[in-house]
Amino acid sequence: MAQCEVCGNDYAMTFEIRTVGGGVHTFDSFECAIHRLAPICEHCGCRVVGHGVEVEGRFFCCAHCARQMSEQGAKARDAVTASS
């Protein structure tokens, strides 16, 4: 059994996540993985789960937060329009 690096739980069904930078992390749940690895919105402070919005190298949970914190965020949109 491996131990979750966030909560310390010994669990037979842990999983590893390998990052682009070469890091290896062991978790017992997606909740713990999100807690450790998900970026934090620079405006509201919530964890960015999903696509989020990146503007000028800064991460936001949605276009609204990007618009509040960055001049370039005015161009941010939450949804991509479908092309015909």
C-alpha positions, 0 to 999 in steps of 0.5 A: 500500500502507498500513502497519500501525500496530502492526507497520509491515508494508507490505501491499496488503490492510490494512484500516481500523477507525474508532472511535466517537470518530473515530479511524481505525486501519490494520492488516494483521491482526486480531491487530494490531487486537486488540493495539491496540484490545481492552480489557484485563481488569482482573483477569487482564490478558488482552485481551478478545476477544469480549463480555467482561463490563462491571461498573461501567464496568470490563472483564473477560474473564469473569464469574469475573474480574468476581466477583473484582474487584467487589462488583457482579461477583457478579451477573455471568454468562458466559452468558445463559439462554434464555427460553421 
